[in-house]
């Protein structure tokens, strides 16, 4: 599989900035000169919409890939960001748990698709945007991935649920994917006017240490506006606080991976 990294972006809690992170981290990595493929594994398909691929234009989706009807590389579609492609999501994914219930390989469909795609070797990063739940789609992502990146909202209940996610990661490591590791936790929706945000950030760092990225993603109105224009914030407003934070996050991720590879 060469030097490419497959990173699942996951958190079973909704509204934490998961898809926003997937879109904008992918765009920032591409703008830093990396070749990036996004896999939209969320039935809502928000990553696809946010990267300019409306539902009416999604000819081949990740659903066809997981059901064996299409090759993953052939399903890749361009985005407005040079160097960033996407396998679009589909509402049909919402019924995949039932469709694959009696299939012995149901948790390994995405891994096999990634392993079979020779042209995928050209990508430096493959980012998987997971649904906000711990279902068969998220398990497929964890089985296929090298690591998990967890966006964590700076709010009172932030740490609740993380233990459940970490427990799931450990089970996947033990039973199916021993190479899986924690890429890191990204603090999102940080409001510097709010003392609670600072307290949550401090608590998360005290509990999880170096697992937490130094970069913090602030609350930023431009981040909220960008998806309605079907653009990553880095194209919508390159100089806003949200764009700067995701560029910093991409740089930090690249540095971490380079250090890990050299170790």
C-alpha positions in Angstrom: 0.0 0.0 0.0 3.1 2.2 -0.2 3.3 5.3 1.9 -0.4 6.4 1.6 -2.3 6.8 4.8 -6.0 5.9 5.2 -7.6 8.0 8.0 -11.1 7.5 9.2 -12.7 10.7 10.6 -15.1 9.4 13.2 -17.2 10.4 16.2 -20.5 8.7 16.9 -21.8 12.0 18.3 -23.3 14.3 15.7 -22.7 18.0 15.3 -19.1 18.0 16.4 -17.6 19.3 13.1 -16.8 15.9 11.7 -17.8 16.5 8.0 -16.5 20.1 8.2 -13.1 18.6 9.3 -13.2 16.0 6.6 -13.9 18.6 3.8 -11.4 21.2 5.0 -8.6 19.0 6.1 -8.8 17.2 2.8 -8.7 20.6 0.9 -5.8 21.8 3.1 -3.8 18.6 2.5 -4.4 18.9 -1.3 -3.4 22.6 -1.2 -0.2 21.5 0.6 0.7 19.4 -2.4 -0.7 16.1 -1.3 -2.9 13.9 -3.5 -6.1 13.2 -1.5 -9.2 11.0 -2.0 -12.2 11.5 0.2 -14.6 8.6 0.8 -18.1 9.9 1.8 -19.4 7.0 4.0 -22.2 9.0 5.5 -25.7 8.4 4.1 -26.4 12.1 4.4 -23.8 12.8 1.8 -22.9 16.1 3.3 -19.2 15.9 2.4 -20.1 15.3 -1.2 -22.5 18.3 -1.3 -19.9 20.4 0.5 -17.4 19.6 -2.2 -19.7 20.6 -5.0 -21.1 17.2 -5.9 -24.9 17.5 -5.7 -27.0 14.3 -5.4 -28.3 14.6 -9.0 -24.7 14.4 -10.3 -23.6 11.3 -8.3 -23.5 8.6 -11.0 -21.5 6.1 -9.1 -21.3 6.2 -5.3 -19.6 4.4 -2.4 -22.8 2.3 -2.1 -22.1 0.6 -5.5 -18.6 0.1 -4.3 -19.6 -1.7 -1.1 -22.2 -3.9 -2.8 -19.6 -4.9 -5.4 -21.3 -3.2 -8.4 -18.4 -0.7 -9.0 -14.7 -0.3 -8.7 -13.7 2.3 -6.1 -11.1 4.0 -8.3 -13.7 4.3 -11.1 -16.2 6.0 -8.8 -13.8 8.9 -7.9 -15.1 12.3 -9.0 -13.2 15.6 -9.1 -13.8 18.5 -6.7 -13.2 22.2 -7.0 -9.9 21.7 -5.2 -7.0 20.5 -7.4 -5.6 17.3 -6.0 -8.7 16.3 -4.1 -11.1 13.7 -5.4 -14.2 12.2 -3.8 -16.1 8.9 -3.8 -19.6 10.4 -3.2 -22.1 9.2 -0.6 -25.6 7.9 -1.1 -28.8 7.7 0.8 -28.8 4.0 0.0 -26.1 3.5 2.5 -28.7 3.9 5.3 -30.0 0.4 4.6 -26.6 -1.4 4.2 -26.7 -2.9 7.7 -29.8 -4.9 6.7 -28.6 -5.7 3.1 -25.3 -7.1 4.4 -26.6 -8.7 7.6 -26.0 -12.3 6.3 -22.7 -11.6 4.6 -19.6 -13.0 6.4 -17.4 -10.2 4.9 -19.7 -7.3 5.7 -17.2 -5.5 7.8 -14.4 -5.8 5.2 -16.0 -4.5 2.1 -14.3 -1.1 2.1 -10.9 -2.6 2.9 -11.1 -5.0 0.0 -12.1 -2.2 -2.3 -9.1 -0.1 -1.2 -6.8 -3.0 -1.5 -8.0 -3.9 -5.0 -7.6 -0.4 -6.5 -4.1 -0.2 -8.0 -4.7 3.4 -9.1 -5.3 4.3 -5.4 -1.6 3.9 -4.8 -1.2 7.4 -6.3 -3.0 9.0 -3.3 -1.0 10.3 -0.3 -4.1 10.4 1.9 -7.4 8.7 1.8 -9.9 10.3 4.2 -13.1 8.5 5.2 -15.9 10.6 6.5 -17.9 8.3 8.8 -21.6 8.6 9.8 -22.4 9.9 13.3 -22.9 6.4 14.7 -21.1 3.1 15.4 -22.8 1.0 12.7 -21.5 -1.3 9.9 -20.3 1.7 7.9 -18.1 3.1 10.7 -16.8 -0.5 11.4 -15.9 -0.8 7.6 -14.0 2.5 7.9 -12.1 1.3 11.0 -11.2 -2.0 9.4 -9.9 -0.3 6.3 -8.1 2.6 8.0 -4.5 3.0 9.3 -5.8 5.4 11.9 -8.7 7.3 13.4 -9.0 11.1 13.7 -11.7 12.2 16.1 -13.2 15.7 16.0 -14.3 16.7 19.5 -16.5 19.7 20.2 -15.5 22.0 23.0 -18.6 21.5 25.1 -19.6 20.1 28.5 -20.3 16.5 27.4 -17.2 16.4 25.1 -15.5 13.5 26.8 -18.7 11.4 27.1 -18.8 9.0 24.3 -15.1 9.1 23.5 -14.5 6.2 25.9 -17.1 4.2 23.9 -15.4 5.1 20.6 -11.9 4.1 22.1 -13.4 0.8 23.2 -14.7 0.1 19.7 -11.3 0.9 18.3 -9.6 -1.5 20.7 -12.1 -4.3 19.7 -11.3 -3.7 16.0 -7.6 -3.8 16.8 -7.9 -7.1 18.6 -10.2 -8.9 16.2 -9.7 -7.5 12.7 -7.3 -4.7 12.1 -4.2 -4.8 14.4 -2.5 -1.9 12.6 -5.3 0.5 13.5 -4.2 3.4 15.8 -5.4 6.7 17.1 -4.3 9.5 14.7 -5.4 12.1 17.1 -8.2 14.2 18.6 -9.0 17.6 17.1 -10.8 20.2 19.3 -13.5 21.9 17.3 -16.0 24.8 17.7 -13.7 26.5 20.2 -15.2 29.8 21.5 -12.5 31.9 23.1 -15.1 34.2 24.6 -16.5 31.2 26.5 -14.7 30.0 29.7 -16.2 26.6 29.2 -14.4 26.0 25.9 -11.0 26.7 27.6 -11.9 24.4 30.5 -13.0 21.6 28.1 -9.8 22.0 26.1 -7.7 21.8 29.3 -9.7 18.7 30.5 -9.3 16.9 27.2 -5.5 17.6 27.1 -5.1 16.4 30.7 -6.9 13.2 30.0 -5.6 12.4 26.5 -2.2 14.1 26.4 -0.3 14.1 23.2 -3.2 12.4 21.4 -4.7 15.8 21.1 -3.6 18.0 18.2 -2.1 21.4 19.1 -4.3 23.0 16.5 -7.7 24.1 17.7 -10.6 24.8 15.2 -12.5 27.9 16.4 -16.2 28.7 15.9 -16.3 30.6 12.7 -19.2 31.9 10.7 -17.3 31.3 7.4 -17.0 27.6 8.2 -20.8 27.5 8.6 -21.4 29.4 5.4 -19.1 27.6 3.1 -21.1 24.3 2.6 -24.1 26.3 1.3 -21.8 27.5 -1.5 -20.6 23.9 -2.1 -17.0 24.9 -1.4 -14.5 24.2 1.3 -13.9 27.2 3.5 -10.3 27.4 2.1 -11.8 28.4 -1.3 -14.8 30.3 0.1 -12.7 32.6 2.4 -9.0 31.7 2.4 -8.0 34.2 5.0 -10.7 33.5 7.7 -9.9 31.9 11.0 -11.4 28.6 9.9 -9.2 28.4 6.9 -6.1 29.2 8.8 -6.8 26.6 11.5 -7.3 23.8 8.9 -4.1 24.7 7.1 -2.3 24.5 10.4 -4.0 21.1 11.1 -2.9 19.8 7.8 0.7 20.9 8.4 0.6 19.3 11.9 -0.8 16.1 10.5 1.9 15.9 7.8 4.7 16.6 10.4 3.3 13.9 12.7 3.2 11.3 9.9 6.7 12.2 8.7 8.0 11.8 12.3 6.1 8.5 12.6 7.5 7.2 9.4 11.1 8.1 10.4 10.8 6.5 13.8 
